[in-house]
Amino acid sequence: MQGITRMDVALDAMRPLGFRTQLILRTVNELLDVYGGNQGWCFIEETYYKLLMEALLSKQQGSAEYKVENI
């Protein structure tokens, strides 16, 4: 039986804020690539996922700006 993973906890922290699962997964994996693989979890988990939340908000803002520009 597999236990709760760090990804599960990150998903549980971000879903109630309205972020879609696929966006969270993709963003976490991108951050892990930038911060050196599994060693990057300490940066993501620091201050209760602030880095992840900022990255998600940045992606949402960029997506909204793209939609507005292409109307």
Secondary structure as UniProt FT lines:
FT   HELIX           6..14
FT   HELIX           15..17
FT   HELIX           21..34
FT   TURN            35..36
FT   HELIX           37..40
FT   HELIX           41..45
FT   TURN            46..49
FT   HELIX           50..69
//
